[in-house]
């Protein structure tokens, strides 16, 4: 398979190169945006070929090809041509870039060069890939997908950003740059679309200049609504629909040529019935802890099996996200070569999953309601000097984000009616929390492996913690029966424990509340010295002071009726004592980061560079822990030492552009999640990753533009311990495993072909096609969970530790997209399709061992539609 993939890549690259060699002169590329974008700079003396892309990745306007770093940029018109309308569409569009999510389109997780939040799904976790909108840092991941409209461009910086950016990141940065008023002629556009699944979309913008060259306003908005493509026969409803609206207004005031002020406000709301989890059990017959399997005929469905686009879910609900905020950008030229820039931003976000059904079955096995509210303030003040030989940037940054969280786990809820029907009172509590302060009693056979269900005293009670409340004998017996029969139907141990008077274990219904607050302050500076006309050296340093506060932590456990407080888990009190103070913890950390870059212009259109950079990601608390105070611990900061070299080239009168990069990362204390029972634990892991990237663009003819991108990765964890002395250590050996979300190869290629031009109205017919390849990768850090082969139980067990879909890795897949448009100066009409082959694939997976199942999110199926735009 790998050979075939490289053959395709070679064929595309070879074709582009060959066409460029014999291509004749081509006129300069023309922009077709409603308002000319400053991201495209016309070349006065360029003979032909591609125009320069101007980026601000290093806090000053630069030609993309002159920036000595691995940066990709996609302009607003190209985003539309590629059909990139939401963050998930960015997946695979650039080398070594992935976008995944535990909750469908809600809370996207970015991965660059294998650096990501891994399988962590808490709303309080900050991304190691910084996301910025108009230079304002966005800490709340649930709002990362809500401003992808009316953009000037998207810039993606691969590699740690430890000098110039608002928050230190170990993976990179993604910048969404919105269109601001151009202070020229009034203009605007309106785009309406309709697609399968009854999808309706609208996007538009209107710009008006109140005072020419001085004062203008731009208003933009977007909305979408669709039926969805996943059917839930249990609730008789469609899921994975869209239901969003967003708007933005920007006012730009330029009272003089030296002062430029932009004030922006925005809002966004998304309230879909998001896609349901595909639950897959890993007991015999692919059943979960309740005996459910989606792969066998279902009696409640008349004896038929579920279709590929169906999920039986008893509690599927809406995934609501909302955000609003504003920013103020002031740039003041103090002198010809000195400028002062102030970036101020405030963002508010809300996130509500009500509820999230994590088992994907009609049985109430695993459900949780997530509720979080975020407030985020950022202030960046910097001064820049641009001389003939020396350029300087220095600045101060302060930011604080605060996330209030209220979670409501509801696990093993199917037991509630069973136990109530058996006559147990609503005040009964034997919730299945066998950790820390809660555990009271174990069965004798858990401490003596020689005992069997027929042995005298097999389930005799052994009190290990007199202050605990949970009699774990029934739960341990259930797991014993599963381990010996590979089904949830075994009863030998459970029958023995029932005869010994063991209480039945009950459901877990809890109320968890806490606040995570993260103030961060930094001072930074960078100097670029032009040693010769062709050789430059850049040195940058940043010192960051971070504080992480875990505030007002409290978890209450309810009795069998689900409403009566029974026990305090955090802080512990049995019976529940509301007078105990909530848990408050804090930790401070800081780091010196920076970079050194040497770049050399080999020829006017060939730049080579080498760099060393250090990145840092602040530590955090294990926020999702709810069962015991010992689980609320601090996880140390991440650090990465990154080495990179690359070359940026243009040939044949700018008709061929090829950028190459190679890198090596020494990564320390990556924050990953491990699910144990019904709790998520943040762990720390050390490793290394190296790889290479290539980006190709070619314009062999005036009417043809080609692009291709290749990413190669090799990642490995090493030097990690499984010692239980440190709660931040994994309990599974991960040494030698690859990083999660780190495929060995990613590839994409596309073309824009102007098939026909009409002289009457200066129209043209344009065909856009692209393919994306995503190599096999793992969803978490534990690879095969000790299963070798990966689809068989590990030695000494008859029960899988994870499904083959988790343990064998997510299979590689190809996606094919296309778009055919007729465009004129004033309007355009398009037909488009994504995932033309209707490939079924997963984008996220999580091992939930307490329920003997894994859950997965699927990628979008084939979608297609029509779209019309009017420009004025």
Secondary structure, 3 states (H helix, E strand, C coil): CHHHHHHHHHHHHHHHHHHHHHCCCCCCCCCCCCCCCCCEECCCCCCCCCCEEEECCCCCCEEHHHCCCCEEEEEHHHHHHCCCCCHHHHCCCCCCEEEECCECCECCEEEECCECCCCCCCCCCCCCEEEEECCEECCCHHHCCCCCCCEEEEEEEECCECCCCCCCECCEEEEEEECCCCCCCCEEEEEEEEECCCEEEEEEEEEEEEECCCEEEEEEEEEEECCCCEEECCCCEEECCCEEEEEEEEEEEEEECCEEEEEEEEEEEEEECCCCCEEEECECCCECCCCCCCCCCEHHHCCECCCCCECCCCCCCEEEEEEEEEEEEEEEEEECCEEEEEEEEEEEEEEEEEEEECCCCCCCCEEEEEEEEEEEEEEEEEEEEECCCEEEEEEEEEEEEEEEEEEEEEECCHHHHHHHHCCCCCCCCCECCCCCCCEEEEEHHHHCCCCCCCCCCCCCEEECCCCCCEECHHHHHHHHHHHHHCCCCCCHHHHHHHHCCCCCCECEEEEEEEEEEEEEEEEEEEEEEECCCCEEEEEEEEEEEEEEEEEEEEEEEECCCCCCEEEEEECCECCCCCCCCCEEEEEEEEEEEEEEEEEEEEECCEEEEEEEEEEEECCEECCCCCCCHHHCCEECCEEEEEEEEEEEEEECCCCEEEEEEEEEEEEEEEEEEEEECCEEEEEEEEEEEEEEEEEEEEEEECCEEEEEEEEEEEEEECCCCCCCCCCCCCCCCCCCCCCCCCCCEEEEEEEEEEEEEECCCCEEEEEEEEEEEECCECCCCCCCCCCCCCCCCCCCCCCCCCCHHHHCCECCEEEEEEEEEEECCCEEEEEEEECCCCCCCEEEEEEEHHHCEEEEEECCCCEEEEEEEEEC
